[in-house]
């Protein structure tokens, strides 16, 4: 398994716009081959929000990062001026208590 974390610093106005975008985008992302789960959270008091995705493999992440779908997300970030306020990280899962494994 592999986990990715995308975090953006956002204003209150941007947060609403991002959440509207994600309501439509994340269900489509969930259909990507290799996505096990997606979690999104917002911390308005800190001015940020993050999306955590659990993937089956690093190869699934690579396929997504080469897809048109991520281009759509990056274009939206650029539209809101978030590209310099967004980070994308990825890590292999080294321990899990998930009963499915």
N, C-alpha and C positions, 0 to 999 in steps of 0.2 A: 504494500500500500504506500501511497504517497499523499502528502497534504500540501495544498497551496493556500496562501493567505494574501489577499489583496486588500490593502488599507488605503483610504483616502482621507485627507483633511478637507472638511467641507464647512461651508456656512450653513446657517439654518435654512436659507432659501435653497441652496444647492442640495441639502439633505433630502428635502421633499421631492426635488426633481430626480435625484438619483433613485430614490425609493420607487417612484413611478416607473422609471426606466427598468429597474430590476424586477418589478412585478411581471413585466412582459418578457424580459430577457432570461431570468433564471430558470423558468420552466423549460425554455428551449435549450439552455445549457445542460440541464439535467438529462436531456436526451442524448448528449454526447456520449459516444462509446467510452466506457471506462469510468464514468462518474458514479460513485457510490452514494454520496450525500453532499448537500450544499447547505451551509448555515450562514446567515447574514445577521449582523447585529450593528446597532448604532449606539454611540455614546455622545448624546447631545451636549452633555456638560463638558466633554473633552473636545468636541468639534471634529469627531472622526467616526468612521464606520468601516467595517471589515466584512469581507466575504471569505469564508473558509470552505474549501472543497476537498472532499476525500475521494481520491482516485484509486483505481485498481493498480496502476503502474506508472512509472515515469514516462513510458512510451505513450500512454493515453494523454498525459499532460502535453507532451511534445506535439502530438497530433492536434490537440486543441489550439496550442499556441501557433500552429501553422494554418489554422482554419480561418474562414471568413468570419466566423462568429466572434472571435476575439478582436478582429479588425473593427467590428461594429462597436464593441465595448470601448476600445481605444479611441475611436472617432467620437464617441459620446463624451469621454473624458476630455478630449481636446475641445469640444464644443463648449463645455463648462469651464475650461481653463484649469483642469485638475491634473494634467499630465505631469507637472512637476511636484504635485502634492500626493501622488499615488505611488505606492511601492507594491511589487509583486515578489513573493518569496515562495520557495518550495523546499520541502524536506521529506526524506523517507521516514516512514513510521517505524520506530524501533521497538515499540511496546504497545500492546493493545489488550484491553479486557473484553473485546468484542467476542461473543460466543460463537460467531460464524467462522472464526479463524481456527 
